[in-house]
Amino acid sequence: MKKAKYFFLFWILLLSSSFAQVNDYISNINVHNGKEGAPLSISVGLLQTSAVSSIEFAYKAFGQNEYFSQELNILGNTATGEIPADQVSPPYIDYFFLIRLSDGSVSSYPLGAPELAAPLRYEVTPHSEKDDEIIILNPKKNTLVRASDLLISISLLRASDKVDKSATKIFINNVDVSSMALFSGDLIVFYPENFPGTLSGGPAVVRVELYDKDGKFYHSVSTKFTVVYDSESSIISPTFDYYVDVEGESRTEMFNNEQNWYNNIGAHFRGNYENWRVKARLYFTSEESAEVQPQNRYNFEIANNWFGLSLGDNFPRFPELILNGKRVRGAAGGLRLGAFKFDAAYGQVNRSVEGTLLETYDVDPLSPNVIKIDQNKYGKPYGLVKYGVFDRNLFSARAAAEGRSYSFGLSYLHAKDEMNSIDFGGKPQENALFGTDFRFGFDNNQIEVKGQAAYSIYNSDISTGTLTDEEIDDIFSNNTFLNVTPDDLKNYKKYLSSFITVNQFLSPVQPGNLSSLAGDVSLRLNYFGNYFKAKYLYRGNEFNSFGQSYLRTDVRGINLLDRIKFFSNKVFLSLGYENLVDNLHNTKPATTTFQTINSSVSVYLQKGLPSFTFGFTRYDNSNGRLDSLGIDNGTNNFSASVSYSFLAQAIHKMRISFTSSDRQDNSLYDTDASMLTVLGNLDSKWADFFSSILGIQHSSSDVGGLNYSYTTLTLGGKFELIENLLTFTLMGGKSFGDYDRLAIDFYGSYKILENLQLDFQARYYKIKDVSNNSIFGMSARFIF
């Protein structure tokens, strides 16, 4: 009877994130390590990879007014990226994806996000003071360690008096090795070499668990590192340690009766020589084509404590107004000498992709997408074209003085389209930015003042080149064009022509205009468990950065955030308020006020009890007009989630979440909208060799009277056999309602040798009355 009850519970709490959303290009999303102050990694499974040119990941933390963005690194049917640690803060992060397709179109995921649909949300666990009670002395995080040199040492000197230090447990890759460790007061030591078979080569994780004197779980921390084989590392030099991971894959995809076959091979290399660190990544795929942006990836990095150089595909990070997460194929590096720091990046951000000539004309028909073409080459002087992509190169640099409690930096960026790189293109463009940033900390950085500013110059069409003085006189002689006199522009040209093409398409034509200025300044206070931040921001309507893909412009206002801890860090209250206005330079028929109120309560009880998060957000947008240009709407967003780990014939991890959005539109358009999503999932560890995943999702929406509703059920299991040499996962999901889909996934892995592994993937999903789709793939992985 009890078994039947638990089985029924599985089906009630069924949801796998792999099938949580509906999309033709993204199959599943995995977010890892959601802890304050630690990098947050993101992994996205792809469908129709041949149709995907690039994916941008846009995200923002609670209380932030705008999204940061970065381009994900696509390798095969997986795209990966990472949110920097300083941008990961509780209680949650909202995010969505911009999928740029090979035909030039753009799709968002979720569809319509963020304006017309709610973004996805990932909860971030606050930093616990208990984290500081466990110090993993060795190995250091993300380092290479020889098997013979590996010493795992843990200090509990700072552990609370409530902790029973003798009950501490140590796990290596989820294997309990506590009985093999040496306990000596506040120090715990474990030598894997004394116990053959406890640790193999490759990536590894050490986890330490503390228990109180009543035997109840108290806290845990973990660290990642990589083990290299002594016999292999000594081939090169006794002091050179390295790790190489090579993987090859072959797979076939069938989507909407169109079949594609893919083959790729990739290799990762990491090495340490004294204080030098070397990394290399190579990835080559049959998807590489001159008709899309690069699919192959390569990168080589070398660095020490004062110097770093990276060649190939880079994702450099400068102040976010300048350059943030854009893929640059070229070189990036930095130099640090004492308090002085210099960083630079140069390379290609867009590869030229030739457009298509559709029709030719003797006379310009004055139609869209008709451009001048080479008459000698194509027979006629005008052509109707599908625009291609110009080759675009970018250079950016930042020089700064930095210390523990201060920094001051100056930044520059220049990006330009190469107009001769293709025959059939639109208007080649150019962009230059000048920026500065600063940070000052007081009272051990408990008080922080931080700011940044950038001024942009943008040219929307450089095809005519820089104007001569005679051309300036001719175009601007009537003194009415853009309110600029010929003498003004000639004077500007003296200073600006060294940085950008100067012609009638320059923005701003009047450089003294603040329309192309962006900046913000913030004050942060962190006292008595209270984290408070106030920010003022300004984004001119003509501000433009080719290094930042997603940036809201034409707004100014304030943003307030307060996060308070209660009851020994068990309860967190987060409050946010934002008030912004647009139409900064009277370029719109009315000024709109955007007001947002954010609130969230998170409750983290002791081990064995559930944790809760509740959130409410109110959006109000209004411009005071009552005609067809009027904007007057308000949206209420409610969210709630509960997470619970418990023991009931198995170790279960349960999570249930609820999200509701209700938009009331009081304008003439009356486009009311509502959305409801309920999710539940249950991960269960029944035995060392078997675990299960079960879940349910219900989504419904009503937008302007158009209803859409569906429910998804999913069941899956993971088996680990033959002493974990053979593992396989089988998952199935069925969607009912307006979206009718059956999806079945199988993943298998067999470890032939300690450093050789074979993987197999099979996926079948059927969309009713639309298509039958499948993916089959095989890969091999070799570590040495």
Salt bridges, closest charged atoms under 4 A:
GLU36 OE2 - ARG563 NH2 3.16
GLU56 OE2 - ARG100 NE 3.13
GLU66 OE2 - ARG539 NH2 2.53
GLU71 OE2 - ARG327 NE 3.57
ASP94 OD1 - ARG121 NE 2.80
GLU123 OE2 - ARG655 NH2 2.84
ASP131 OD1 - LYS35 NZ 2.98
ASP131 OD2 - HIS127 ND1 3.33
ASP131 OD1 - HIS219 NE2 2.43
ASP132 OD2 - HIS127 NE2 3.81
ASP186 OD1 - LYS165 NZ 2.34
GLU209 OE2 - ARG207 NE 3.27
ASP241 OD1 - ARG146 NE 2.24
ASP245 OD2 - ARG781 NH2 2.46
GLU249 OE1 - ARG251 NH1 3.16
GLU253 OE2 - ARG251 NE 3.06
GLU287 OE2 - ARG251 NH2 3.71
GLU288 OE2 - ARG351 NH1 2.76
ASP313 OD1 - ARG327 NH1 2.97
ASP313 OD1 - ARG329 NE 2.87
GLU402 OE1 - ARG336 NH1 3.53
GLU402 OE1 - LYS341 NZ 4.00
GLU402 OE2 - ARG398 NH1 2.98
ASP417 OD1 - ARG392 NE 2.64
ASP423 OD2 - LYS377 NZ 3.08
GLU430 OE2 - HIS414 NE2 2.69
ASP437 OD2 - ARG398 NH2 2.76
GLU448 OE2 - ARG439 NH1 3.82
GLU448 OE1 - ARG524 NE 3.37
ASP469 OD1 - LYS493 NZ 2.87
ASP473 OD1 - LYS490 NZ 2.88
ASP520 OD2 - ARG539 NH2 3.04
ASP554 OD2 - LYS588 NZ 3.04
ASP582 OD2 - LYS588 NZ 3.13
ASP620 OD1 - ARG618 NH2 2.81
ASP627 OD2 - ARG625 NH2 2.47
ASP665 OD2 - ARG663 NH1 3.98
GLU720 OE2 - LYS685 NZ 3.78
ASP740 OD1 - LYS734 NZ 2.57
ASP745 OD1 - ARG763 NE 2.56
